[in-house]
Amino acid sequence: MSAAALTDRAQVPTAGRIVVKVGSSSLTSPDGRLDVDRLRALVDVLAARRAAGGQVVLVSSGAIAAAIGPLGLTARPRDLATQQAAASVGQGLLVAHYTKAFADHGLRVGQVLLTADDTVRRTHYRNAHRALTRLLDLGVVPIINENDAVATEEIRFGDNDRLAALVSHLVHADALVLLTDVDGLYTGPPTRPGSRRIPLVRGPRDLDGIDVTARGSAVGTGGMVTKLESVSIATQSGIPVVLTSAAQAGQALAGQDVGTWFSATGSRRAVRLLWLAHAARTRGRLVLDPGAVHAVSERHKSLLPAGVTAFEGTFEAGDPIELVGPDAVVIARGLVAYSSEEMPDLLGRTTSDLRRDLGPGYDRELVNRDDLVLVRRRRAAEPVSPH
């Protein structure tokens, strides 16, 4: 069954491949230590799913939280270096517990650590897709986490909700199940009197007027806002989502009326374009003239040097950048084919001029249309290192 064929939660038990994401707060005790009983309860549910014939990919937070106790920390570290150190210690502890818990059900696990580059760079995401597909073919349960031990602010996902949505697309999942510390999406903060659970969201309009500004837990990184962003990534690429609590994971996988069901609203597209549209941290901007804006946004053409009047930021070839019009409105994102050091010699020049003056290697597009995605128009942020 394809992702588009899953039209309601009752079909979840028939889905062949599901990605399940669990947050740190669902795996830890109030003092921030890893709660092995909670972890094993989740594994019991996922193992039952495997026994029924379904494939499961688990995206699990909790590595940093798992190291809080062993490292003698009082809370989740805020600085990047300590986060990386904690992730290095905690990831081993976390996977060791998963390995033992799944082994009790006769199942093997495989650890896969990803960074944002693994979904942007062609060779990286092809390698990731091939590795995950082979693990599933071998009957292994992949356990995925962001590679926090080496990730920097520039190359990290920021939270595992976005990672789970992109992985769902990467492995061609039939559905994504987001497990958190609340049992669904509510009309307001769940603790607020009068807030009620929303069982079904058919599209973005169903979210009008919903208050999702409450912060996440002390041991996690994402709140409801990031979860809805990940929901958008998944549903816009044809993958429905169930959002519920870890305590209700079994009911969710059984297709029962728990949590919130988000219907798929779009069709599949290249995973790197999903990342560009929803999650990439851009390294700079290209400023387009009106003709180039029309060519890119209306005629769906590649961006040529002749249509660019200025650039901002410092970037390398292959980095994600924003395309903005003369009015500073962002119209698209793309993977640039040149570095910022090369840009001054290219601005406003035709490809024939560049081929004549700089050589045949300089007559290619700045951004190829296959590496470009249109975005909802918005004002650009403050300029970065303008040139």
C-alpha positions as CSV (number, residue, x, y, z in Angstrom):
1,M,0.0,0.0,0.0
2,S,1.4,3.4,-0.9
3,A,1.4,6.4,1.3
4,A,-1.3,8.1,-0.8
5,A,-3.6,5.1,-0.3
6,L,-3.6,5.6,3.5
7,T,-6.7,7.8,3.8
8,D,-7.5,7.3,7.5
9,R,-6.1,5.9,10.7
10,A,-8.1,2.7,10.4
11,Q,-5.7,1.6,7.6
12,V,-2.6,2.0,9.7
13,P,-2.5,-1.7,10.7
14,T,-2.2,-2.6,7.0
15,A,0.7,-0.2,6.3
16,G,3.8,-2.1,5.2
17,R,6.4,0.4,6.4
18,I,6.1,2.9,9.2
19,V,8.5,5.4,10.7
20,V,8.1,6.0,14.5
21,K,9.7,8.9,16.2
22,V,10.0,9.1,20.0
23,G,11.1,12.2,21.9
24,S,13.5,12.5,24.8
25,S,10.7,13.3,27.2
26,S,9.0,10.0,26.4
27,L,12.1,8.0,27.3
28,T,13.4,9.7,30.4
29,S,12.3,10.2,34.0
30,P,11.6,13.6,35.5
31,D,15.3,13.9,36.6
32,G,16.5,13.5,33.1
33,R,17.8,10.0,33.3
34,L,17.0,7.3,30.8
35,D,13.9,5.4,31.9
36,V,14.6,1.8,30.7
37,D,11.0,0.7,31.6
38,R,9.6,3.3,29.2
39,L,12.0,2.3,26.5
40,R,11.2,-1.4,26.9
41,A,7.4,-0.6,26.8
42,L,7.9,1.1,23.4
43,V,10.0,-1.8,22.1
44,D,7.3,-4.2,23.1
45,V,4.8,-2.3,20.9
46,L,7.2,-2.0,17.9
47,A,8.2,-5.7,18.2
48,A,4.5,-6.7,18.0
49,R,4.2,-4.6,14.9
50,R,7.2,-6.5,13.4
51,A,5.6,-9.8,14.4
52,A,2.5,-8.9,12.5
53,G,4.6,-8.4,9.3
54,G,5.1,-4.7,9.2
55,Q,8.5,-3.0,8.9
56,V,9.5,-0.3,11.4
57,V,12.0,2.4,11.3
58,L,12.6,4.1,14.7
59,V,13.9,7.6,15.0
60,S,14.8,8.0,18.6
61,S,15.9,11.0,20.6
62,G,17.3,10.5,24.0
63,A,21.1,10.2,23.5
64,I,22.0,13.5,25.3
65,A,19.3,12.9,27.9
66,A,20.7,9.4,28.5
67,A,24.1,10.9,29.4
68,I,22.8,13.5,31.9
69,G,23.0,11.1,34.8
70,P,26.2,9.2,34.0
71,L,28.1,12.4,33.3
72,G,26.9,14.0,36.6
73,L,25.1,16.9,34.8
74,T,22.2,18.6,36.4
75,A,20.3,19.4,33.2
76,R,20.5,19.2,29.5
77,P,23.7,21.1,28.4
78,R,23.3,24.3,26.5
79,D,26.7,24.7,24.9
80,L,27.5,22.7,21.7
81,A,30.7,21.1,22.9
82,T,29.1,19.6,26.0
83,Q,26.1,18.5,23.9
84,Q,28.4,16.7,21.5
85,A,30.2,15.0,24.4
86,A,27.0,14.0,26.0
87,A,25.7,12.7,22.7
88,S,28.8,10.6,22.3
89,V,28.3,9.0,25.7
90,G,24.6,8.7,25.6
91,Q,24.2,7.3,22.1
92,G,26.0,4.1,23.1
93,L,24.0,3.7,26.3
94,L,20.7,4.3,24.4
95,V,21.5,1.8,21.6
96,A,22.7,-0.8,24.1
97,H,19.3,-0.7,25.8
98,Y,17.5,-0.9,22.5
99,T,19.7,-3.8,21.3
100,K,18.9,-5.8,24.5
101,A,15.1,-5.0,24.5
102,F,14.7,-5.9,20.8
103,A,16.8,-9.0,21.2
104,D,14.3,-10.3,23.8
105,H,11.9,-10.4,20.9
106,G,14.3,-12.1,18.6
107,L,15.0,-8.9,16.6
108,R,18.2,-7.2,15.6
109,V,18.8,-3.4,15.4
110,G,21.1,-1.3,13.4
111,Q,22.3,2.2,14.4
112,V,22.2,4.9,11.8
113,L,23.4,8.4,12.6
114,L,22.6,11.2,10.1
115,T,23.3,14.9,9.6
116,A,21.5,17.4,7.4
117,D,24.1,16.8,4.7
118,D,22.8,13.3,4.4
119,T,19.5,14.5,3.0
120,V,20.9,17.4,0.9
121,R,23.9,16.1,-0.9
122,R,23.0,13.6,-3.7
123,T,25.6,11.0,-2.9
124,H,24.9,11.2,0.8
125,Y,21.1,10.7,0.6
126,R,21.5,7.9,-2.0
127,N,23.9,6.2,0.4
128,A,21.5,6.7,3.3
129,H,18.5,5.3,1.2
130,R,20.5,2.3,0.1
131,A,21.7,1.5,3.7
132,L,18.3,1.8,5.2
133,T,16.6,-0.2,2.5
134,R,19.1,-3.0,2.9
135,L,18.7,-3.0,6.7
136,L,15.0,-3.4,6.3
137,D,15.4,-6.1,3.7
138,L,17.6,-8.0,6.2
139,G,14.9,-7.8,8.8
140,V,16.8,-5.3,11.0
141,V,15.1,-2.5,12.8
142,P,17.0,0.7,12.0
143,I,17.4,3.1,15.0
144,I,18.1,6.6,13.7
145,N,19.3,9.7,15.5
146,E,20.9,12.9,14.5
147,N,24.7,12.6,14.6
148,D,24.9,15.1,17.5
149,A,28.5,14.2,18.4
150,V,29.8,15.8,15.2
151,A,27.0,18.0,14.0
152,T,27.5,21.8,14.1
153,E,24.8,24.4,14.1
154,E,25.3,24.8,10.3
155,I,24.7,21.1,9.5
156,R,22.2,19.9,12.1
157,F,18.5,19.2,11.7
158,G,17.8,21.0,15.0
159,D,15.4,18.4,16.2
160,N,14.4,14.8,15.4
161,D,10.9,15.7,14.3
162,R,12.2,17.2,11.1
163,L,14.6,14.3,10.8
164,A,11.8,11.8,11.1
165,A,9.7,13.5,8.4
166,L,12.6,13.4,6.0
167,V,13.5,9.8,6.9
168,S,9.8,8.9,6.2
169,H,10.2,10.2,2.7
170,L,13.7,8.7,2.3
171,V,12.5,5.1,3.1
172,H,9.1,5.5,1.3
173,A,7.1,5.0,4.5
174,D,3.4,4.6,4.4
175,A,2.9,6.6,7.6
176,L,4.8,8.6,10.2
177,V,3.9,8.2,13.9
178,L,5.2,11.0,16.2
179,L,5.3,10.0,19.8
180,T,5.6,12.8,22.4
181,D,4.6,13.7,25.9
182,V,1.1,14.9,25.0
183,D,-1.7,12.6,23.6
184,G,-2.4,14.7,20.5
185,L,-2.9,18.2,19.1
186,Y,-5.3,20.3,21.2
187,T,-7.1,23.6,20.4
188,G,-4.8,25.2,23.1
189,P,-2.4,24.1,25.7
190,P,-3.7,20.8,27.0
191,T,-3.7,22.1,30.6
192,R,-5.8,25.1,29.7
193,P,-9.5,24.6,30.7
194,G,-11.7,24.1,27.7
195,S,-8.9,22.8,25.4
196,R,-9.9,19.8,23.4
197,R,-8.2,17.2,21.4
198,I,-8.4,17.5,17.6
199,P,-8.8,14.0,16.2
200,L,-8.4,14.9,12.5
201,V,-6.6,17.6,10.5
202,R,-7.3,17.4,6.8
203,G,-5.1,20.4,5.8
204,P,-3.5,23.6,6.9
205,R,-6.8,25.4,7.2
206,D,-7.9,23.1,10.0
207,L,-5.1,24.6,12.1
208,D,-6.3,28.2,11.9
209,G,-6.7,29.6,15.4
210,I,-4.9,26.8,17.1
211,D,-2.5,27.9,19.9
212,V,0.7,25.7,19.7
213,T,3.2,28.1,21.3
214,A,3.8,26.1,24.5
215,R,7.4,25.2,25.0
216,G,8.7,21.6,24.9
217,S,10.1,19.7,27.9
218,A,13.3,20.4,29.7
219,V,15.0,17.4,28.2
220,G,13.8,17.7,24.6
221,T,14.4,20.3,21.9
222,G,11.1,20.5,20.1
223,G,7.7,21.7,21.1
224,M,4.4,21.5,19.2
225,V,5.5,24.1,16.6
226,T,8.4,21.9,15.4
227,K,6.1,18.9,15.4
228,L,3.7,20.7,13.1
229,E,6.5,21.7,10.9
230,S,7.6,18.1,10.5
231,V,3.9,17.1,9.9
232,S,3.9,19.6,7.1
233,I,7.0,18.1,5.5
234,A,5.5,14.6,5.7
235,T,2.0,15.4,4.6
236,Q,3.0,17.6,1.7
237,S,5.1,14.7,0.4
238,G,2.2,12.3,0.5
239,I,2.8,10.7,4.0
240,P,0.0,10.8,6.6
241,V,1.0,11.4,10.2
242,V,-0.3,10.2,13.6
243,L,0.6,12.5,16.5
244,T,0.1,11.0,20.0
245,S,1.8,10.0,23.2
246,A,4.2,7.2,23.7
247,A,1.8,5.6,26.2
248,Q,-0.7,5.3,23.3
249,A,1.7,4.0,20.7
250,G,0.0,0.5,20.7
251,Q,-3.4,2.0,20.1
252,A,-2.1,4.3,17.4
253,L,-0.5,1.4,15.5
254,A,-3.7,-0.5,15.9
255,G,-5.6,2.3,14.1
256,Q,-7.6,3.3,17.1
257,D,-9.0,6.9,17.7
258,V,-6.1,8.3,19.7
259,G,-4.0,11.4,19.1
260,T,-4.4,13.4,15.9
261,W,-4.5,12.1,12.4
262,F,-3.0,14.4,9.7
263,S,-4.1,13.5,6.2
264,A,-1.6,13.6,3.4
265,T,-2.0,16.7,1.3
266,G,0.6,16.4,-1.5
267,S,2.7,14.0,-3.5
268,R,6.2,12.8,-3.3
269,R,9.2,14.8,-4.5
270,A,12.9,14.7,-4.2
271,V,13.9,14.5,-0.5
272,R,16.6,17.2,-1.0
273,L,13.8,19.6,-2.2
274,L,11.8,18.8,0.9
275,W,14.8,19.7,3.0
276,L,15.4,22.9,1.0
277,A,11.7,24.0,1.4
278,H,11.3,23.2,5.0
279,A,14.4,22.8,7.0
280,A,17.6,23.9,5.3
281,R,19.8,26.6,6.9
282,T,20.7,28.8,3.9
283,R,24.2,30.2,3.6
284,G,23.4,33.2,1.5
285,R,21.1,34.9,-1.0
286,L,21.1,35.7,-4.7
287,V,19.2,38.9,-5.6
288,L,17.3,38.5,-8.9
289,D,16.1,41.1,-11.4
290,P,12.4,41.1,-12.4
291,G,13.0,39.0,-15.5
292,A,14.8,36.3,-13.5
293,V,12.0,36.3,-10.9
294,H,9.5,35.6,-13.6
295,A,11.6,32.9,-15.3
296,V,12.2,31.0,-12.0
297,S,8.7,31.4,-10.4
298,E,6.4,31.4,-13.4
299,R,8.3,29.5,-16.1
300,H,10.1,27.1,-13.8
301,K,13.4,27.8,-15.4
302,S,17.0,27.4,-14.1
303,L,18.6,30.6,-12.7
304,L,21.3,32.0,-15.0
305,P,24.0,34.5,-14.1
306,A,22.5,37.2,-16.3
307,G,19.5,37.5,-14.0
308,V,21.4,38.1,-10.8
309,T,22.2,41.6,-9.6
310,A,23.9,40.9,-6.2
311,F,24.6,38.3,-3.7
312,E,24.9,38.0,0.1
313,G,26.7,35.6,2.4
314,T,29.6,33.2,2.2
315,F,28.9,29.8,0.6
316,E,30.5,27.0,-1.4
317,A,29.2,25.2,-4.5
318,G,26.4,22.9,-3.5
319,D,25.3,25.0,-0.4
320,P,21.6,25.9,0.0
321,I,20.8,29.6,-0.6
322,E,17.7,31.8,-1.0
323,L,16.6,33.5,-4.2
324,V,15.1,36.9,-3.6
325,G,13.5,39.5,-5.8
326,P,14.3,43.2,-6.0
327,D,11.8,43.8,-3.3
328,A,13.7,41.4,-0.9
329,V,10.9,38.9,-1.0
330,V,12.1,35.3,-1.0
331,I,10.7,33.3,-3.9
332,A,12.8,30.1,-3.8
333,R,15.6,28.1,-2.3
334,G,18.2,26.2,-4.2
335,L,21.6,24.5,-4.3
336,V,24.1,27.0,-5.8
337,A,26.6,25.8,-8.4
338,Y,29.3,28.3,-7.6
339,S,31.1,29.6,-4.5
340,S,30.7,33.1,-3.2
341,E,34.3,33.8,-4.2
342,E,33.4,33.1,-7.9
343,M,30.2,35.2,-7.8
344,P,31.7,38.7,-8.6
345,D,32.9,37.6,-12.0
346,L,29.5,36.1,-12.9
347,L,26.8,38.7,-11.9
348,G,24.7,39.9,-14.8
349,R,26.7,38.2,-17.5
350,T,25.4,35.9,-20.2
351,T,26.5,32.3,-20.4
352,S,28.1,33.0,-23.8
353,D,30.1,35.9,-22.4
354,L,31.3,33.7,-19.5
355,R,32.2,30.9,-21.8
356,R,34.2,33.3,-24.0
357,D,36.0,35.1,-21.1
358,L,36.3,32.4,-18.4
359,G,36.1,29.1,-20.2
360,P,33.5,26.4,-20.9
361,G,33.1,25.5,-17.3
362,Y,31.5,28.8,-16.4
363,D,28.6,28.6,-18.8
364,R,26.4,26.6,-16.6
365,E,23.4,27.7,-14.5
366,L,23.8,29.3,-11.1
367,V,21.0,27.1,-9.8
368,N,19.6,24.3,-11.9
369,R,15.8,23.9,-11.8
370,D,16.2,20.3,-10.5
371,D,18.0,21.8,-7.4
372,L,15.5,24.5,-6.9
373,V,12.2,24.7,-4.9
374,L,9.7,27.5,-4.9
375,V,8.6,28.7,-1.4
376,R,5.8,30.7,0.1
377,R,6.7,34.3,-0.5
378,R,8.0,36.1,2.5
379,R,10.3,39.0,3.3
380,A,14.0,38.1,3.6
381,A,15.7,38.4,7.0
382,E,18.4,41.0,7.6
383,P,21.2,40.8,5.0
384,V,24.2,38.6,5.8
385,S,27.6,39.8,4.5
386,P,26.4,41.7,1.5
387,H,28.6,42.0,-1.6
